[in-house]
Amino acid sequence: MFQIIILAAGKGTRMKSQTPKVLHTLCNKSMIHYIIDQSKKITSSIDIILAHKYEEVKKSIEKFNIRIHKQNLEKYPGTGGALKEIPLIEDKILILNGDMPLITTEEIQKFFDIDADIVMSIMKLNNPDGYGRVVIQNGNVKKIVEQKDANEEELKIPYVNAGVYMFKKEVLEKYIPLLNNNNAQKEYYLTDIIEMAVRNGLNVKALEVNEEDFKGINSKKDLAEAEKIMCNRIKDKWMKEGVIIRLPETVFIDAYSEFDGECEIESGCVIKKSKIINSKIKANSVIEEAVINNSEIGPMARIRPKSEIIDSKIGNFVEVKASKLNDVKAGHLSYLGDSEIDSGTNIGAGTITCNYDGKAKYKTKIGKNVFVGSDSQLIAPVVIEDDVIIAAGSTVNKDIKKGSLAISRAPLKIVKNFYYKFFGKK
């Protein structure tokens, strides 16, 4: 059995944000949630160490049912200090950072597959300037040297510390009590354990990792770069599953959206927390927290949360919110909010459901085979039964019985020659 300890106590000051760093999102999902999800595929024995905005982060991760600790920063600051009061449970313990959302289960597993007292991740950089170097001999770590202390030969080394480690339990039990904070920062450093272990002849193996998977997030620029990578991974996954995505570099699909059956997503679309089933989403449409089933949406449509669209065609500049549409056509320029619309119904251009009176939201119910003429206003709460025609330009503020025609228009008044009188010419 393995234990994973996630270090997530830092303030993340370079993010310049009131939001805790680990709660910043990539593709609509918090970076710490990615790390926990990947870790849980390896083991159920997971600890996370928090400090900055402890309650806010704790609330976000309580659903994962992992062990949550608060680091005593006054007594034990630093990465090594984070481990001072953490129970060491399993034989092998992996230390992860809470700002590495691109790490995968496959990369985590590699640490546990190596038989060593310590496995240290390293990255090969084309330009390692500014980083400490890791001196390696026959796959073993010999020492870590800061750039300012490195000699000419050591400065040529391209390998740097990637910041993830696997320790055998007995190694941490021995060396954590030996950590001290006799340094300029007055902090306890995890890397000091590596140095002590190397001096004492322990087997410290180097594991070369991919820079992309171990990318740390320290700024909003880093966050944007990581989100681009994550978004591409998500789209690659769904294209492999058979989803057609036109110009995928222009499409945003978040971490929570799902696709089933034959689906096509055209360029410029945004899809968040939605399920798309056997449907086509046309260019520049936005789908949020909705279910789209056997339907065609857009172009330039917006389907908002709590909507379910079944066997329907929703056209350009149509907005649907908290509504269920079953076999409905709404071709263009309409707002359908808090509504239920049944099969065979056609919604004319410019139709709106007036669902909000400034204090509360109300429901519009439309039955089967209803023809709603263009530029109609349906003032909720209202029920329109089956087989109804609503004439263009009507304002409907009462229930309409089955088979009826509803028409609401002011008489047309024509004033002859008014144009000439108004402009004073003929």
N, C-alpha and C positions, 0 to 999 in steps of 0.2 A: 504493500500500500504506500502511496506517495502523499506528501503534504505540500501544499502550495501556499506560500505567504506573499501577499500583495502589499507593497509599500505605497500608501496613498495619503501620506500625512502632510505633504508639502503645501505651501501657500500658492505656488504657481504665479508669483508676482509678475513675471514677464508676459503673462496672458492679459494683464491690465483689464481685469474683469471682476465684477462682484460675484460671478458664478464660480464655484470651486472648479479648479482645473479639470478634475476627473469627471465632472458632470457636463463638460462641454460635449457637443454631439458631432458625430460624423454620420451622415445619411440618416439623421433623425434619431440616432441611438447614442446614449452616453458612452464615452470611451471606456469607462470602468465596467459598464455592462458587457461590452465585447470581451474584455479580459476575463471576467467571471464566467461568461458563457463558454469560452474556450477551455478554461481551467476545469469546469465541471464535467467536461467530456473525458478528462483524464482521471479525476479523483473527486470524491465528495468531502475530503479533508482539506478545507480551504480556510485560511485566516486572512483578514484584511486589517491593516493598521491605518487608522485615520487620526487626524488632529484638527487641521484647519476646517472650520465650519462643520464640525463633527456631526451635529444633529441633522443638518441638511443632507449630507452625504449618506449618513446612516439610514435615514428615511427612504432614500432612493434605492438602497440595496437590500433592505430587510427581506424583501420577497424571495431572495435567493437562498435563504436558509443556510448562511455561512457564519463562521465565527467572526465577530466584529470587536476590535480592540481600539482603545484610545491611547496614543503614544504620550508619555509624560515628557513633553519637550523641555520643561524646565530642568528636570533631573537627568534625562537621557536624550539629548538632541542628536540628530544625525541618522544615517542609514543603519549604522551598527547599533545605535541607541534604540532604534525601533524594535530590535530583537531581544532587548534586555529582559522584558517581562512577558514574552510570548511563550506559551507551552510548546515544547518540541515533542511531537506525537509519533510521527512515522519514521521509518528507517532512512528514507531519502527525502530531502526538503529542498524545494525550488523557491528561489526568491525572485519575484517578478516586480516590475515597476508599474504603477497605476496609470502611467501616461504612455503606454505602448499598445494602443488599440489594434494595431495591424498584426500582432502576433497570432499565430495559428496553433491549433492542437498538434499538428504535425511537427512544428518547430519545438513545442514544449516537450513532446515525447522523446526527441533526440537526446535531451539532457539525461533522462532516466535510462536510456539504452546504453550509456557509457558507464563502464565499471571503473570508478575512480573515487578518491576521497572527496575531491572537489572537481566540478566541471565549470569552467569559466567561459562565457561567450566572448568571442572577439569578432571584430569586423575589419575587413581589408579596405582601406580608403585610398583613393587616388591622391588625395591631398589631406594627410592627417595633421596638418599644421594646427596647433592649438590644443591638441589632444595628448594625453599621456600615452606612452607606447607600452606594448606588452611584448616582452622578450620571450621567445618560444624556442625550444630545442627538442627535436624528435617528438613533437606534438605535446610536450609538457611545458607548462608555464614556469619560467625561471625567475622572472621578476616583473614588476610594474614600475615604470619610471616616468615621472612627470617631465613634460617637455623642457622645463627650465633646468632640470637636473640631468638631461640626457646628453651623452657625448655625441661626437660626429657620426659614429657608426649607428648608434641607437636612434638618431634622428632620421635615418634612412628607413627605419622599420615602418611598414605600412599598416601594422596591426594595432588596433585600439580596443579598449574595453567597451563591450556592448551593454554592460550593466545588469546582466542576468546570470544567476549562479545556481548550481545544485551542490548541496553539501550533504554528506552523510551526517546522520543525527549526532554521532559521537564527536564529530569535528566541531560542530557548533556548541555542543555541551562543554567542550574543553576550552574553546577559544573566546566565546562571548564574554565569560567572566574576566578574561585577560585584556579586553579592550579598554583603552583609556582615551581621554580627551585632551591629551597634552599636545595641542596644536593651535595654530593661530585662530581657528574658528571655534575652538572649544567644543568640538563635536566628536561623536564616536563614529568611526568610519568602518563600513563593512569590508572595504578593500584591505584594511589592516589584517583581517583574518587570512586573506590570501597570502600576504607577505609573511606572516608568522608560519603558516603551513608550509610554504616553500622552504623557509629557513630550517624547519624541522624535518625536512625530507619527505613530506607527504606527497602522494600522487595527485598532482593538480593538472588535469587535462584541459587543453584549449579546444573549444568547439567553434569553428568558423561559421558565422551565420550571415544571412542575407540582410543587408542594410535596410531594405524596404520593410521587412517583417518586424524589425527591431527599432523602427523609427520612433524616437521619443517626441512628444508634443510639448514644446516650451513657449510657443507664441501662436498668435492667430494665423500667422503665415504658415507655420508648421501644420496647424489644424487644417487649413485649406488644402495644403499639399496632400495630407493624409486622407482627407475626405475624397479627393479626386481618385486616389488609389482604391479606397474602399468602394466607391461608387462603381468604378470599373470592374472590381471583383463581383459585385452584385449583378451587374448587367451581363458579365461573362457567364455567370452561373445560370441565369435565366435563358440566355441564348443557347447554351448547351442543352437546356431542358426543352428547347423547341420554340421559344418565343422569338418572333421577328421584331427587331428593334431597328428602325430606320435612323441612320446617322446617330449611332448610340452616344457619341461624344456630346450631343445636345440634349440628351434625355437624363432626367433625375429620377431614380427609383430608390426609395429608402430601404432600410434594413428589415422592415416589418411587412412589406408588401408581398403578396403571393400571386402566382399565376397558375391556371389550370386549363388544360386543353389547348386548342390552337388560338393564340393571341397575337395581335400585331399592335405595336406601339410606334406611332410616327414621330417625326422630329419635334423637338421643343416641348415635349410633355413632361409633367411633374406628377409623380404618383407616390402618395404617402399613406402608409397604414391601410392599404386597400387590398381587396381580393378581386382579381380580374379573371373571368371564366369565359372561354370561347368568345372573346370580344375584340373589337378593333377600337383603339383610341387614336383619333386623328390628331393632326398637328396642333401643337401649342395648347393642348387641353390640360386641365389640372384636376386630379382626382384625389380627394382627401378623406380617409376613414370611411370608405364606401365599398359596396359590393356591386360589381358590374358583371351581369350574367347574360351571355348570348345577345349582346347589344353593340350598338355603334354609337360612339361618343365623339362629338366635335365635327369639324375643327373649331378651336378656340371656345370650348365649352368649359364650365366649371361645375364639378360635382363635389359638394361640400359634405361634412360629416353627417353620419346617421342616415345616409341615403342608400337605397337599394334599387337598382335599375335592372329590369328583367325583360328580355325580348323586345327591347325598345330602340328607337332612333332619336338621339338627342343631338341637335344641330349646333350651328355656330352662334355664339353669344347667348347661349342658354345656361342659366344658373339653377341648380337644383340643390336644396338644402333640407335635411331631415325629412325626406319624402320617400315613398315607395311607389314606383311606376312599373306597371306590368303591361307589356304590349302597347306602348304609348308612342305617339309621334309628336315631337316638339321641335320643329324645324329650325327656328331661329328667334332670337331677340325676346326671350321670355325669362321670367323668374318664377320658379315653383318651389315655395317653401312651406314646410309643415303640411304636406299634402299626401293624400292617397288617391291614385288615379288608376282606373282599371282598364281592361283590354279593349282595343278598338277605338280608343279615344284619340282625337287629334287636337293639339293645342296650337292655335293660330299665333302668328307673329305679334309681339308686343303684349302678350297676355301676362298678367301678374297676379299672384295670390297675395292679397293684402293681409298678411298673417300677424302683424304687430300693431297694437294701438298705442304704443308708447309705454305701456305697463306690463302687458302679458302677450304671449304668443297663442294663436288660435289655429284650429285645424280646418283645412279644406278637403272635402271628400267628393270625388268625381267618379261616377259609375262607368258602366260599359257603353261603348259606341256613342260617346258624347262628342259633338263638334263645337269647339270653342272658337268663335270668330276672332279675327285680329283685333288688337288693341282693347281687349276686355279686362276688366278689373273684377276679381272675385274676392269679396270682402268677407273674411272669415270671422266667426265660424259659419260655415255654409255647407250644405249637402246638395249636390247635383246628382239626381238619380239617372238611371240608364236611359239611353235613346233620347237625349236632349240636344237641342240646337240653341246655342247662345249667339245671337247676332253680333256682328262686328261692332266694336265701339260701345258695348254695353257695360254698365256697372251693375253687378249682381250682389245684392245685400240680403237676399232671403233664399230659403230652400226652393229648389225647382223639382217639381214632380216628374215622373217618368213620362216620356213621349212629348214633352212640352217644347214650345219655342219661347225663349226669354229674350226680350228686346227692350233696350233702354236708350232712347235717343231724344235729344231736343230737336224741335222742328227746324228745318233749314230755312233761313231767311235770306232772300236775295234782294239787294238794293241796286236797281238799274242805274248805270252811268256813274256810280260812285267813284270809280277810278279817276274819271276825268274831273269830277268836282274836287277830289282830294288833291290831285296834282295840278289842277288849274289849267289843263290843256286837253285838247282832243285830237 
